[in-house]
Structures are given as structure tokens and as C-alpha cells.
Amino acid sequence: MATKLSSEQKRQKLARAAMNVIWRDGYHAATIQAVATEAGLPAGGVFYRFPKKHDLALAALETMEGEFVPLLESLSSSRSVADRLAKFFDYLDAMTPRRVSHGCPLARLMLDMPDDADFAPSRRTGQAVFDALINWVAGQPEEGGVDRKTAAKTGRQIILRWQGAIILAHSMGDRAILDDEINELRALAKDLLG
């Protein structure tokens, strides 16, 4: 007999489903029914927990934030900066197939969101995830002795180049583009640390 899900478990399942559907189909093409089907729950539950479509966008972004921030914290447990960055680039490598097939879930949703007040909380959440990512990456070389200005610039460049490679690899269906860029970014980080 299947275990009955709590209300919070259903909400989390729907939020994860919203993230997956929006990532796969885009925000504008995502439907309440598609989210319900992805979650294996009735559509009424989606309407109950997320009465407006922008509520689904926020839930999807909060799900991403709830995964990225702990991931970065777990990477920080490594003793050396070089080890932390190596694990970070290993994570990027592991995510490459999905990034090539669907692009970046965070960037896709941020670009798809309408520019109106209903999406302001979603936009702030998405920006906070990118900020956390950039700041974590920038913090590594700084901790390794690189001056703050250079470390901040490098952190932005690494995320910018990775995102650009995702867009190009996804657009062209060519994994080698993203693989090559991640390898170049590994080398950049290694050279920066000396």
C-alpha cells in the first residue's frame, strides 16, 4: 500500500515537478496539467497550492535555491580551495548531459518570466541563486590568496562563460562545446591559484 503524502510533501513534489516541466518545456508552454502529471498528483492539488502560474515559477526557483545552496555548502567541506573547485567542476561535468538537452533551468526560467510585478519575488529568488553561485566561486580563489577584486571578476567570468557554453551547446546539440569550456575553466582556476 502506498504511503500517503503529507501536504508539505505534496507541495514539494509539485514544486519539483514545476521545475522539471518549466525546464523541459519553458515557462510559457508549461501547463498545470503537465505539472500534475509530472508529479503524479491531481491537477486540483496544483491549483490549491499554487493558485497562479507565477506561484509555480516561484516554487520552481525556490526548489533550485534549496538544492544549489546546500550543494555549495557541501563542496565547502573539502579542505583545500583546489579540491573544492575540482569538485565544483566535477559537478558541472556531471550535469552536462541535461544542460545540453534542456539548457540551464535557472537561466531558462529567468529569461522566460514576464517582466511584471507578480514575478518580482521569483526574479529576486533567481537572482539570489546566481549571486550565491558567483559569490561561492569568487570566494574560492580569494580564500586561496587571490586579491578580492580579481577573485570577484574571475567568479563572474567563470559563471558567465559556463552559462554561455550551456546556451551554445544546447542550441547546437553539441556536448563538446560545454565539455571544452568546463576544461578551460578548470585550467583558468588552476592557473589563478598558482
LINHUCOR-V201534 format. One record per residue. N is the residue number from 1. OMEGA is omega in radians with two decimals (none if undefined). NEAR is the number of other C-alpha atoms within 12 Angstrom. Layout:
<<N,OMEGA,NEAR> <N,OMEGA,NEAR>>
This chain:
<<1,-3.10,3> <2,3.10,4> <3,3.11,7> <4,-3.13,10> <5,3.04,15> <6,3.12,10> <7,3.13,15> <8,3.09,13> <9,3.09,17> <10,3.13,27> <11,3.14,29> <12,3.13,29> <13,3.11,30> <14,3.12,43> <15,3.11,38> <16,3.11,33> <17,3.10,35> <18,3.11,45> <19,-3.12,42> <20,-3.12,37> <21,3.14,32> <22,3.11,41> <23,-3.08,33> <24,-2.98,28> <25,-3.03,23> <26,-3.08,28> <27,-3.04,34> <28,-3.14,22> <29,-3.13,19> <30,3.12,29> <31,3.08,28> <32,-3.12,35> <33,3.12,23> <34,3.10,27> <35,3.13,41> <36,3.13,32> <37,3.12,22> <38,-3.12,25> <39,-3.07,27> <40,-3.12,20> <41,3.14,28> <42,3.14,20> <43,3.12,22> <44,3.11,18> <45,3.09,26> <46,3.13,35> <47,-3.12,22> <48,-3.06,20> <49,-3.10,28> <50,-3.02,26> <51,3.13,17> <52,-3.10,17> <53,3.11,30> <54,3.04,35> <55,3.06,30> <56,3.12,43> <57,3.13,49> <58,3.12,37> <59,3.11,37> <60,3.14,42> <61,3.09,42> <62,3.07,32> <63,3.10,30> <64,3.13,37> <65,-3.14,30> <66,3.08,24> <67,-3.07,20> <68,-3.06,28> <69,3.07,24> <70,3.09,18> <71,3.14,22> <72,3.09,29> <73,-3.14,19> <74,3.09,17> <75,-3.11,27> <76,-3.13,24> <77,3.08,16> <78,-3.04,17> <79,-3.04,16> <80,3.08,18> <81,-3.13,29> <82,3.11,29> <83,-3.14,22> <84,3.14,30> <85,3.09,37> <86,3.11,27> <87,3.10,26> <88,3.13,33> <89,3.03,33> <90,3.09,19> <91,3.11,21> <92,3.09,31> <93,-3.10,27> <94,-3.11,17> <95,-3.05,23> <96,-3.10,32> <97,-3.14,23> <98,3.12,23> <99,3.11,36> <100,-3.08,32> <101,-3.05,24> <102,-3.05,31> <103,3.12,36> <104,-3.10,38> <105,-3.12,40> <106,3.14,40> <107,-3.12,31> <108,-3.13,30> <109,3.13,41> <110,3.14,35> <111,-3.11,23> <112,-3.04,26> <113,3.04,32> <114,-3.12,18> <115,3.06,15> <116,-3.00,12> <117,-3.14,12> <118,-3.08,18> <119,-3.12,26> <120,3.11,19> <121,3.11,24> <122,-3.13,34> <123,3.11,31> <124,3.13,21> <125,3.12,28> <126,3.10,34> <127,3.12,25> <128,3.11,24> <129,3.10,31> <130,3.11,31> <131,3.13,23> <132,-3.14,27> <133,3.13,35> <134,-3.11,30> <135,3.11,29> <136,-3.13,35> <137,3.14,41> <138,-3.12,33> <139,-3.11,31> <140,3.11,39> <141,3.11,35> <142,3.09,25> <143,3.11,25> <144,3.05,26> <145,3.11,19> <146,-3.12,24> <147,-3.02,18> <148,-3.10,19> <149,3.13,16> <150,3.13,23> <151,3.13,28> <152,3.12,25> <153,-3.14,22> <154,3.10,32> <155,3.10,33> <156,-3.12,26> <157,-3.12,25> <158,-3.13,37> <159,3.09,32> <160,-3.11,23> <161,3.10,27> <162,3.14,36> <163,3.09,32> <164,3.11,24> <165,3.08,34> <166,-3.13,39> <167,-3.11,28> <168,3.14,26> <169,3.12,30> <170,-3.11,26> <171,-3.08,19> <172,-3.11,18> <173,-3.03,21> <174,-3.12,24> <175,-3.09,28> <176,3.13,20> <177,-3.12,28> <178,3.09,37> <179,-3.13,28> <180,-3.11,23> <181,3.11,31> <182,3.09,35> <183,3.09,23> <184,3.14,20> <185,3.04,33> <186,-3.13,31> <187,3.11,19> <188,-3.14,24> <189,3.13,34> <190,3.12,23> <191,-3.13,15> <192,-3.13,27> <193,3.08,25> <194,none,13>>
